[in-house]
Amino acid sequence: MSKTILITGASAGIGKATAKLFQEKGWNVVATMRTPEKEEELNKLDNVLVTRLDVLDLESIDSALIASIEKFGKIDVVLNNAGYGLMGTFESAKRESIIRQFGVNVQGLFDVTQKTLPHFRKNKSGMFINISSIGGRMTFPLMPLYHSTKWAVEGFSESLRWELAQIGLKVKIVEPGGVATDFGGRSLDMQHKQDLTEYNDFVNHFMQMMGKMSDPSLLSTPDIIANVIYTAATDGTDTLRYRAGADAEQLLAARQSMTDEDFFAMQKTNFQIG
């Protein structure tokens, strides 16, 4: 009997690439997204259920889980992938934007996980794979809110694995580096008030440097990340963290081996920050 994976945020990028890979590997796939009526590719594939799930809408989570079980009988893996990045100076951030950032990246992941647990517990099997980021283990300027959500995902996942191991369930974390997706477009919310002039030189310089470092040729493709997710789902180990992408390997290894001061000095050089 084929296994089933449920994926949040499957309309594009990592989520969509993962849906296609698992389908190719013979899995049943529940590809969830906020606007499934706009999907034109995944719904043409065999053994793929495209359905609505907005992590901020509890009823949509319930409905997606019910539809998944009715269609495929059992869910084996949940990929908590939905998320976006709030970027900019913290002083500029709107309170409602901060709440939404934590709602999507943290509370939404909590809700999907909590609502799936009774099904997993009943079956005495199941796995959560939570998409974090290199930004869950280190930081870049102008992203304190995004980073704080990914650090939350890391701590939640690491602690949760203890209790779930007692009932035969697994928790894993995938930490992508830079990915050539639309994260810099609709998945990125940049907020900076230009009248906060004291920050402007820094913000403008850093964004220019980020633009230079966002060359798609320097980034991982969604397919590379999808393959790491597939490994996490199928390798049969209790490994917690999986680095995804060459830059993730390099940066996280550097962060782990360096003192705070040395790592910050390296990043100041990389970004030409005074």
N, C-alpha and C positions, 0 to 999 in steps of 0.2 A: 504494500500500500504506500502510495506516495506521501511524503511529508508535506506540510503546509506552513508557509511563512506569511505573516501579516506585516505589511510595511506601511508606516505612516510617511506622509510627504512624498508619495510616489509619482507625482506629476512631472518631475524633472530631476536633473542632476543625479546625485548618488542614489536616491530612492528609485528612480526609473531604471537606471542602469542595473541596480540590484534585482529589481523585479524581472527584467529580461534575462539576466544571468541564471537566476534560480529556475525560471521557466524552462530555459534551455537545458538545465541539468535534470529536468524531470520532476521538479517540485510543483505542487499547487501553490499559487500565489494570490494573496489578497492585496491588491494595490489600492491603497486608500489615499484620498485627496479631498480637498475642500470643494472642488468643482469637477466632479467626475464627468459631467455632461460635456466638458471641453476636451476630454481625452479622446484621441483618434488613433492611437497605436496599440496600447496595451489591451484594450478591449477586443482586439482582433486575434489575440493569441489564445491557443488552447489552454485550458486549466488555469485561466486567470480570471479572477473576479475583481472588477473595478467598482468600488463603492465609495460613498461619501464618509469621510471622517475628518472632523475639525477638532483638533485637540482641545479647543476652548469650549466645545459643545458636548456636554456629558451625554445627552441623548444620542448624538451621532456616534459616539464611542460604543454605547450599548447596541445600537442598531447594526453597526459594522461587525461587532463580535457575533451577534445572533446570525446575521447573514453568512458570515464565514463558516460557522459551525453547521448551519443548515446546508450549505453548499458542499463542504468538504469533510464534515464529520468531526474534525479535530484540528486544533492549531498547535503546531510544534514549536515555532519560533516567532517571537515578536521583535521586529526591528523598529526601535524608537528613533526615527530619523528626522521627523518634522522639526524645523527650527529656522531661525533667522538671526541676523546680527544687528544690534543697535550700536552705532558708532558715533563718536564725536566727544566734545568736551562735556564732562559730567554736569558742570554748572548750567549747560544749555538744555539738558535732557528734561523733557516734559514728564510729569509724574505719571500720566496715563500711558506714556510710552515705556516707562520703566516697568509698570505693572504688566503691560502686554509682553515685554521681553521675558519676564519671569513666568508669565502665564503660558506662553508657547513653549519655551525651552525647558522649563522645570515643572510647573504644575501640570501642564499637559502630559508630559512624560510620566509623572506620578499617577495621573488619573488613568491613562491607558494601562499602565502596569498593574495598578490596584484592581481595575475591573477585569483584567485577564487572569489574575491569580486564582480565583475560584475554579476556573476551567483547568488550569495547569495542576492545581492541587488535587482536584478530583482524578485527573489522569496520572498523577504521580510522575509527571514528566513535563518538560517545557524549558525554554530558554529565552531570556531577554538579551538582546544585543542593543546596547545604547550607544548612539553616535555622540561622542564627545568631540574632541579636537586637540591639536597641539595646544590650543588655547585653554585647555583644561589642566595643563601642567606648567604653563609658562604664560607670559603676557606680552602684548604689544601696546604701544601708546594708543590713546583715544578709544579704547575698547573696554573700560572697566565694567560696564554692565554686561556685555556679552561674555567676557571672561568669567565674571562671577557666576553666571548661569552654568557655564561648562565646568567650573570647579565644583559647583553643587552636584552636577550629574556624576562627576567622578566620586565624590564622597558618598553620595547616595548609593551608587552601584557597588562600591567596595564594601560598604557596611551591609547592604541588603543580601549580598551573596552568602553571608554567614547563616542567616535564618533560612534562606531558601534551600541551601545545601542540605538542611535537615530533612527536607521533604522531597528530595530528588530533583530539584530545579537548579538551573544554572543562570548566572549573570555574567555578561561579557561587555567590554568597552572597546570600541574602535576609535582611534585617534588620528583622523586625517590631518595632513598638512594643507597646503594650498591646493585647491581643486579648481579646474577649469569648468566652472558651472556658472549659473546666473546669480551666485551669492553676492557678487558686486552690483547686481541690478535689483530685481524685485525682492531678493532675500537680504538686502542690506538697507538699513535705515540710518542715514547720515544726518546728525543734528548738531549744528553749531551756530550760535548767534553771532553774526559778524560784528555786532555792536560791542561784544566783549573783546575789545581790540587787543587787550594784553595777550590773548591766546593766538591771534591771527597768524603771526609769522610762523609759529610752531606748527599750527594746523596746516597751513598752506604748504609748508616745506614737507611735512610728513606725508601728506596726501600725494604730493608729487613723487616722493620716493616710493610710496606704495604702488603708484601707477607704473613706475619703471619695473618694479619687482613682480607685477601681475601679468607679465608676458605669458600667454598660454603655453609657450614652449618650455617654460620653467615650472609649470604646474602639473600635478597629476591629473589624469583623466578620471571621470566618474567610474569608468570600467576598472581602473586599477583599484579603487577603493572597494568596488563591488566584489572583486576577487578576494580581498582581505576579509570582507564580511562573510563570504562563502566559506573561507577557511575557518573562521571563528565558529561558524554554525556546524561544521562537519568534521573538525579535527579530533573530536572525542576527548579533548583534554579539559582540564580545569583552569587553563590560562585565563587570566582576567583581562589584561590589556594587550591590544594589537595596534602597533604603529602602522600607519597606512600612507605610503608615499616616501620618496627618497628624502625630501626636505624634513618630513616628520622624524625619520630615523636620525638625521644629522642634528637637527635642533634639539630634540629631546635627549639625545645622547650628550650633547654639549651642556644642556641645562642640568643634567644629572651629575655630570662630572665636575662642574665649575662651582665656585662660590658665587653668591649673589653678585658681589662686586665685579668679579671677572665676567660674568655673563652680561651684566648691564653694560660694562665697558665694550664688550664685543658688539652688542646691539647698537650702542651709540655710534660705533664705527660703521656698522652696516647701514644705518639710516642717516649717517652724517648729521647726528644731533649734537648740538653743543652742550 
